[in-house]
Amino acid sequence: VMAAHNSSATIEKSVRSCLRALPEKSYLHIFLDRCTDGTEDIIARINDSRLVIHKNPNVHGAAQARNYILKRISTHFVAVVDSDDFVGKHHFRKSLEEITKFQLTKFAFGVSIK
């Protein structure tokens, strides 16, 4: 889950790093929050079926954007990534391994909560 507002300087690298690291049958949901700097054009050029774009003119800010997406998806696991974050190639796989290994019910920001 990613919220983006005027992120043209970082969005492509961030999205591509997430897509590279995603496990099979996973999706990257991006909320485009009233972008005016070309962010939407950059996202439109990324051709990947795992990319899901959300927009709503009544939603403003990262928290509302994330909540908007979370209300519309059904999944066991969610990772929140900012539009200026770059995800390591094995980040999601390693996180899932830790969750499974320790039977965690919550896992946030690299810190596990049992």
C-alpha positions as CSV (number, residue, x, y, z in Angstrom):
1,V,0.0,0.0,0.0
2,M,1.5,3.3,-1.1
3,A,0.1,6.9,-1.0
4,A,1.6,9.4,-3.4
5,H,1.3,13.1,-3.6
6,N,3.6,15.0,-6.0
7,S,6.3,12.3,-5.8
8,S,7.7,12.6,-9.3
9,A,11.3,12.7,-8.0
10,T,11.1,9.3,-6.3
11,I,8.0,7.4,-7.3
12,E,9.4,5.4,-10.2
13,K,12.3,4.0,-8.3
14,S,10.1,3.3,-5.3
15,V,7.4,1.5,-7.3
16,R,9.9,-0.6,-9.3
17,S,11.7,-1.6,-6.1
18,C,8.4,-2.7,-4.6
19,L,7.4,-4.7,-7.7
20,R,10.8,-6.4,-7.9
21,A,10.4,-7.5,-4.2
22,L,6.8,-8.5,-4.2
23,P,6.0,-12.2,-3.7
24,E,4.0,-14.1,-6.4
25,K,0.3,-13.2,-6.5
26,S,0.8,-9.9,-4.7
27,Y,-0.2,-6.5,-5.7
28,L,1.0,-2.9,-5.1
29,H,-1.9,-0.6,-4.5
30,I,-1.1,3.1,-5.0
31,F,-3.3,6.0,-4.1
32,L,-2.6,9.0,-6.2
33,D,-3.5,12.0,-4.1
34,R,-4.2,15.0,-6.3
35,C,-0.8,15.0,-7.9
36,T,0.2,18.0,-10.0
37,D,3.9,17.3,-10.8
38,G,3.8,14.4,-13.3
39,T,3.6,11.6,-10.7
40,E,0.5,10.1,-12.5
41,D,2.3,10.2,-15.9
42,I,5.2,8.3,-14.4
43,I,2.9,5.6,-12.9
44,A,1.0,5.3,-16.2
45,R,4.3,4.4,-18.0
46,I,4.9,1.4,-15.6
47,N,3.3,-1.6,-17.3
48,D,2.8,-4.2,-14.6
49,S,-0.5,-6.1,-13.9
50,R,0.3,-6.1,-10.2
51,L,0.0,-2.4,-10.0
52,V,-3.4,-1.2,-8.8
53,I,-4.2,2.6,-9.0
54,H,-6.7,4.3,-6.7
55,K,-8.0,7.9,-6.8
56,N,-10.7,9.8,-5.1
57,P,-11.0,13.6,-5.0
58,N,-12.5,13.4,-1.5
59,V,-9.5,11.7,0.1
60,H,-6.6,13.8,1.2
61,G,-3.3,12.9,2.9
62,A,-1.4,9.7,3.4
63,A,-3.5,8.3,6.3
64,Q,-6.8,8.8,4.5
65,A,-5.3,7.3,1.3
66,R,-4.1,4.2,3.1
67,N,-7.4,3.7,4.9
68,Y,-9.2,4.1,1.6
69,I,-7.2,1.3,0.1
70,L,-7.4,-0.9,3.2
71,K,-11.2,-0.8,3.1
72,R,-11.2,-2.1,-0.5
73,I,-8.7,-5.0,-0.3
74,S,-8.8,-8.4,1.3
75,T,-5.5,-10.0,2.2
76,H,-3.7,-11.6,5.0
77,F,-0.7,-9.3,4.8
78,V,-0.2,-5.6,4.2
79,A,3.0,-3.6,3.9
80,V,2.9,0.2,4.0
81,V,5.6,1.8,1.8
82,D,6.1,5.5,1.3
83,S,6.5,6.9,-2.2
84,D,10.1,7.8,-1.4
85,D,11.0,4.4,0.1
86,F,13.2,1.9,-1.8
87,V,12.6,-1.7,-0.9
88,G,15.4,-4.3,-0.9
89,K,15.1,-7.2,-3.3
90,H,14.3,-9.7,-0.5
91,H,12.5,-7.4,2.0
92,F,9.0,-8.9,1.7
93,R,10.1,-12.5,1.4
94,K,12.3,-12.1,4.6
95,S,9.4,-10.4,6.4
96,L,7.1,-13.3,5.5
97,E,9.6,-15.8,6.6
98,E,9.9,-14.1,10.0
99,I,6.1,-13.9,10.4
100,T,5.8,-17.6,9.5
101,K,8.8,-18.8,11.6
102,F,7.6,-17.1,14.8
103,Q,3.8,-17.4,14.1
104,L,3.4,-13.6,14.5
105,T,0.0,-12.0,14.5
106,K,1.5,-8.5,13.8
107,F,4.7,-7.3,12.2
108,A,5.3,-3.6,11.9
109,F,8.3,-1.5,10.7
110,G,10.7,-4.5,11.0
111,V,9.6,-5.0,14.7
112,S,7.6,-8.0,15.5
113,I,4.6,-8.0,17.9
114,K,3.5,-11.4,19.2
